[in-house]
Amino acid sequence: MDSRFKLYGLNCRLNAALNPALFHPQWLRTHQLISEQEADSAKVKFIAENFSLIQIGNINLMVTDSTISLDTVDQTCFEQMRDLAIGIFTPLEAIPIKQTGINTHIHYQFPSDAEWHHFGHTVAPKGHWNSIIESAGTQKLVIRGKNPDCEQGFINITVEPSVRFPHSLYVEINNHNEFRDTKDAQDAIGRLKNTWNKTVKESIEMVEKVVAIK
């Protein structure tokens, strides 16, 4: 991977009707989704009727009454996060998952401030905007395209200045899938199993193409 990728993270998001209070480390341990050691060392940041937030090693698990979201910036945890997302819905397989997202986010640092500005002017030319607003600059750009793995899904590419690193770009690839007529979790979980590695690989390739725009 390009050394200019300063921070590389992955998020997995699933939309379903859930009970956030259920998601305690010991519940995950009971269903053999994490080890006893991981359950004992997990940090329960918040658990309530409508919101839970738990840290399991380097994976953050957040649950609301409509969404479960897993995040990590530790690349060695990507497969564990996938297995956890899939495993959670083994005992909950009767709950329909309406949407899933595998979201890659990367902070890319340009060699210089001049190249960073050049990129912004290239992806969003300022000719028209300079006659409307003084010192026009690119703050956020979102491009949507077809998701080849899901007829009802889409891919969003978001580009904006990084708030973490100087003369850097934040790029997010949102690989979104829809399951409008599903009656349980099986379709969504099957899609997640079958496309995870492909999606992560292709998302990195997309980021590499984005930052290479001249």
C-alpha positions in Angstrom: 0.0 0.0 0.0 1.1 3.5 -0.8 3.2 5.0 2.1 1.2 8.2 1.7 -1.9 6.5 3.1 -1.5 7.9 6.6 -4.5 6.3 8.1 -6.6 3.4 6.8 -9.8 2.3 8.4 -12.8 0.1 7.7 -16.4 0.3 8.8 -19.2 -2.2 8.5 -22.8 -1.0 8.9 -26.0 -3.0 9.0 -29.5 -1.6 9.3 -32.0 -3.7 11.2 -34.5 -3.4 14.1 -32.3 -4.2 17.2 -32.2 -4.1 20.9 -29.0 -2.2 21.8 -29.2 -3.3 25.5 -28.7 -6.9 24.3 -25.2 -6.2 23.1 -23.0 -6.8 26.1 -19.5 -8.4 25.9 -20.8 -11.4 27.8 -23.6 -11.9 25.3 -21.0 -11.9 22.5 -18.9 -14.4 24.6 -22.0 -16.7 25.2 -22.5 -17.0 21.5 -18.7 -17.6 21.0 -18.2 -14.5 19.0 -15.3 -13.3 21.1 -13.1 -15.1 23.6 -13.4 -15.0 27.3 -10.3 -12.9 27.5 -11.7 -10.4 25.0 -15.0 -10.3 26.9 -13.2 -9.5 30.2 -11.0 -6.8 28.7 -13.7 -5.2 26.5 -14.5 -1.6 27.4 -18.2 -1.0 27.9 -18.5 2.7 27.1 -22.2 2.9 27.2 -25.2 0.5 27.3 -28.8 1.7 27.4 -32.2 0.9 26.0 -31.6 2.8 22.7 -27.8 3.0 22.4 -24.7 0.8 23.1 -21.0 1.5 22.5 -18.4 -1.2 23.3 -14.7 -1.4 22.4 -13.4 -5.0 21.8 -9.7 -4.8 21.4 -9.2 -2.4 18.5 -12.8 -2.8 17.2 -15.6 -0.3 18.1 -19.1 -1.7 18.2 -22.0 0.8 18.2 -25.6 -0.3 18.2 -28.8 1.8 18.0 -32.4 0.6 17.6 -32.0 0.6 13.8 -28.3 0.2 13.1 -25.2 -1.8 14.1 -21.8 -0.3 13.2 -18.3 -1.8 13.5 -15.2 0.3 13.0 -11.4 -0.2 13.2 -8.3 1.4 11.9 -6.2 -1.7 12.7 -5.8 -3.6 9.4 -5.0 -6.8 11.4 -8.6 -6.7 12.7 -10.4 -6.5 9.4 -11.2 -10.2 9.2 -12.2 -10.4 12.8 -14.6 -7.5 12.3 -16.1 -9.2 9.3 -16.6 -12.4 11.3 -18.1 -10.5 14.2 -20.6 -8.7 12.0 -21.6 -12.0 10.4 -21.6 -13.9 13.7 -23.9 -11.5 15.5 -26.7 -12.3 13.1 -26.4 -16.1 13.6 -28.5 -16.1 16.8 -30.5 -13.1 15.3 -31.0 -14.6 11.8 -34.8 -14.0 12.0 -34.3 -10.2 12.0 -34.4 -8.7 8.5 -31.3 -6.7 7.5 -32.5 -4.0 5.1 -29.2 -2.4 4.2 -25.5 -3.1 4.6 -22.4 -1.0 3.9 -18.7 -1.8 3.7 -17.0 1.6 4.0 -13.3 2.2 3.5 -11.8 5.5 4.7 -8.3 6.7 4.0 -6.3 9.8 4.8 -3.8 10.4 1.9 -1.0 12.9 2.3 0.3 14.8 -0.8 4.0 15.5 -1.1 3.3 19.3 -0.9 0.7 21.8 -0.2 0.8 22.9 -3.8 0.0 19.4 -5.1 -2.9 19.2 -2.6 -4.4 22.4 -3.9 -3.8 21.3 -7.5 -5.8 18.1 -6.8 -8.7 20.2 -5.4 -8.7 22.5 -8.4 -8.6 19.5 -10.8 -11.5 17.5 -9.4 -13.6 20.7 -8.8 -12.5 23.5 -11.2 -13.0 26.9 -9.7 -13.6 28.9 -12.9 -17.3 29.3 -12.5 -17.2 29.6 -8.7 -14.7 32.4 -8.6 -17.2 34.7 -10.2 -19.7 33.7 -7.5 -17.6 33.5 -4.3 -14.2 34.9 -3.4 -11.3 32.4 -2.9 -13.4 29.3 -3.8 -12.1 26.1 -2.4 -13.2 22.4 -2.5 -14.7 21.3 0.9 -16.6 18.2 0.0 -17.3 16.2 -3.2 -19.5 13.2 -3.4 -19.8 11.0 -6.6 -22.3 8.2 -6.8 -22.1 5.2 -9.1 -23.6 1.8 -9.7 -22.8 -1.1 -7.4 -22.1 -4.0 -9.7 -22.7 -6.5 -6.9 -26.2 -5.3 -5.9 -28.9 -4.1 -8.3 -30.5 -2.0 -5.5 -27.3 -0.7 -4.1 -24.8 2.0 -5.0 -21.2 3.2 -4.4 -20.5 6.7 -3.0 -17.0 8.2 -3.2 -16.6 11.1 -0.9 -13.5 13.4 -1.1 -12.7 16.2 1.3 -9.8 17.8 3.0 -8.3 15.8 5.9 -8.7 17.3 9.4 -6.0 14.9 10.7 -3.0 15.6 8.5 -1.5 18.6 6.7 -2.0 18.9 2.8 -3.9 15.6 3.0 -7.1 14.2 1.5 -9.8 12.2 3.2 -11.4 9.6 0.8 -14.3 7.4 1.8 -15.7 4.6 -0.4 -19.2 3.7 0.7 -20.3 0.3 -0.8 -24.0 0.3 -0.1 -26.4 -2.7 -0.5 -30.2 -2.8 -0.3 -32.4 -5.7 0.7 -35.9 -4.3 0.4 -38.0 -7.4 0.3 -36.0 -9.6 2.6 -37.7 -11.4 5.5 -34.6 -12.3 7.5 -30.8 -11.8 7.8 -29.7 -14.5 5.4 -29.5 -12.6 2.1 -27.5 -9.7 3.7 -25.1 -12.0 5.6 -24.6 -14.2 2.5 -23.7 -11.1 0.5 -21.3 -9.9 3.2 -19.5 -13.3 3.2 -19.2 -13.5 -0.5 -18.2 -9.9 -1.4 -16.2 -8.7 1.7 -12.6 -9.4 0.4 -13.5 -8.2 -3.2 -15.1 -5.0 -1.9 -12.2 -4.1 0.4 -9.7 -4.8 -2.5 -11.7 -2.8 -5.0 -12.2 0.1 -2.6 -8.4 0.5 -2.1 -8.0 0.4 -5.9 -10.7 3.2 -6.2 -8.8 5.3 -3.6 -5.6 4.9 -5.5 -7.3 6.0 -8.7 -8.8 9.0 -7.0 -5.5 10.3 -5.6 -3.9 9.8 -9.0 -6.2 12.2 -10.7 -4.1 14.9 -12.4 
